C-alpha cells in the first residue's frame, strides 16, 4: 500500500476533539492482529490507544503495564473498524419504509449508532442528504454527537423525473436540467465543504432517461476545480467507460449489464479510478427469500428491527419475491457484478468497500457490511483480502478525499477504530460477526452487536 501522510494533531481535531483529549490510555493485550495493511495476521500483540489514536503496536509485554487500562484479549482477533464508502442515512423509517420525512436528526443518529454497534465505525453517506447533514457532521467533529464517523456527499445530483427513483424530499437532491445548473449545484457542495460529489447516471433498466453526459462532464469539471472528487452511480459498461474517460474518481456500483473488457480495465488503471462493487445491492432484492436462514440470528434480527422482520417473514413474502420479474433480473445482475469485481480486482484496480446500506429495504445498516464481506469471499477474494478492502484500502480512498485523515489500519498514528472478535475471521469470514467489543476513536462503545 502506498505511504499515507500523517497529520496526527489535525486528525484528532477533525475526529471529535472532546473525545480525543480526555481518555485514559488503553492497552489491548495479547491479541491476534489483522492490521488492515494486507499483511498476514500477527499473534501475541499489544495495541495501546491514547487520545483517540493508535499509539503503539508491539509484541505482547510480559508482566504488568503501568499507567494504562489493560484489557486482556487473549484468544481474540482484532481488526480495524469497517469503513463503508457507500451508505445512506435518513431514507428509510425503521429500516422498513421509504419516506420523504425520514431525514431527521433522530433517524440519522439512530442509523449512525447502529453502524457503530456493528463495527462500521466510518461511513460516507453518498447522497440524498438534507443540508442537516452538515450540522450533524459538525456536531460529531465537536464531540457532541456519537455514532459512526460521518462523511457526506450532501444532496447529490440526479436526473429530472428519473434516477434516483426513491421516495425522498425535494431538498435531498439536486436535479439540474442544464450543465450551467449543475455547476451551480457543485458550487453549493463546495460552499458546504462536502466530502465528495455524487451523480446518478443510471437509466433504471431503460425505464427512464439517463443523465445527459454534458451534465456529468460539467459536474466533474467543476468539482475538480473546487478540489472535490466525484462518485457516480452506474449500471452499464457504456456509462462507466465514458465517466472514467471524463475523469470521474469513483464508480459507486458494479458494472452489471455485461462483463467488463480489457480496454475498460486499462482505462480504470490509467485514470486511477476507484471501484465500489456493492455486491449486496442486487442480492438484497431476493436473498431473504432464497436463503431465509440468514434471518435466524440475533445479529441479523437486531439490525433489521421488528418492522422489517415483519415484512420479510410475512406468509406470502417468499412466493411473491420469487415470482417477481425484478428477482430474475437482480440475480443476473448480481452474477455479473461478482464476475466483474474479480476481473478488476485481479487486474489491480483500486477497490473500495460499500453496500448502499440504508437506501432501500433489505440493505440494512451494519448487517449488510458483514454480508458484503461474505460476498467478497464467495466471489474469490481471500478473507484477508476482503478485510483489507473493507478497512485499509477504503481508508486510502477517504484519505484521498482529505489527506488529514488516517483511517482503516491498526498502525501508530491512525484513528483508534477497532473490532475485537471472539473468533478468527481469516478461517471463516462470518466470524466478523462474533463481535466482543468495538472501539471507536479509542473508546469502547457501550452496546456492541450480539454475537449469535
Buried (B, 14 or more C-beta within 10 A) or exposed (E): BEEBEBBBEBBBBBBBBEBBEEBEBBBBBBBBBBBBBBBEBEEEBBBBBBBBBBBBBEEBBEEEEEEBEBBEBEEBBBBBBBBBBBBBBBBBBBBBBBBEEBBEBEBBBBBBBBBBBBBBBBBBBBBBBBBBBBEBBEBBBEBEBBBBBBBBBBBBBBBEEBBBBBBBBEEBBBBBEEBEBBBEBBBEBBEBBBBBBBBBBBBBEEEBEBBBBEBBBBBBBBBBEBEBBBBBBBBBBBBBBBBBEBBBBBBBBBBBBEEBEEEBBEBBBEBEBBBBBBBBBBBBBBBBBEEEEBBEBEBBBBBBBEBBBEBBEEEEBBEEBEEBEEBEBBBEBBEBBBBBBBBBBEBEBBBBBBBBBBBBBBBBBBBBBBBBBBBBBEBBBEBBBBBBBBBBBBBBBBBBBBEBBBBBBBBBBBBBBBBBBBBBBBEBBBBBBBBBBBBBBBBBBEEBBBBE
